[in-house]
Amino acid sequence: DTVLDGSDGCPVGGGITNGSFEDLDVCHYTTSATGWTVSGNAGVYDAFGLDNPCDVGNPPANPETGTFQAGVTGEQVGYIADGTDLWQNASGITMSDGSSYELCVDVGDRDAGGASTYTISLYDMTNIVPVATTSDTAIDGDWKADQCVGPYAAGPDNDENGLTISLVDGEAANQVNWDNVILKVNGLEGCNADLDGTAP
């Protein structure tokens, strides 16, 4: 479930900002993403091209359907190209010794340019080290739901440290797309929830 109001010990606001990438309606794409820090060629991409004429001559992910092979939630996704990244500090989250954290995201490859590698990571924001990371490959038009890293069990070295989410495209010439970024928290001051930043 998604807990957003501070009940059950969970942080107000959901820990993730704009995990669906629907905040700020875009015309084809933009090189920014609300709540995310953008490094290089990354931002928000209109995966369907439904809202505007801007997509003429630059088709969405799957030319036959205007979508990825398996459905995207909403109309927009985050995109990363040219080996760059998107990241954010999880709002209101301070790790606690004995609690655990898992990052899950839907990920796909735009139907052009070949397969792409990608990396999903959780970082200890204070020590600036990855505490959980995984890499995989997405082929053209592929869409994978619930790609997760963790759960990471925090220990004394992480106690009271912040948590950073990192999404990385590992290919210089291809585009990886992201949606439904969720931080799963278990045991943080009684908070057991999937935090996705969706508005109440």
Secondary structure, DSSP 8 states (H G I E B T S, - for coil): ----SSGGG--TT-SSSSTTS-SS--SSEES--TT-EEESSEEEEESS--S-GGGTTS--S-TTTTS-SS--SSSEEEEEETT-EEEEEEEEEE--TT-EEEEEEEEEE-SSSS-EEEEEEEEETTTTEEEEEEEEEE-TT-EEEEEEEEEEE--GGGTT-EEEEEEEE--SS-EEEEEEEEEEEEEETTEEEEE-----
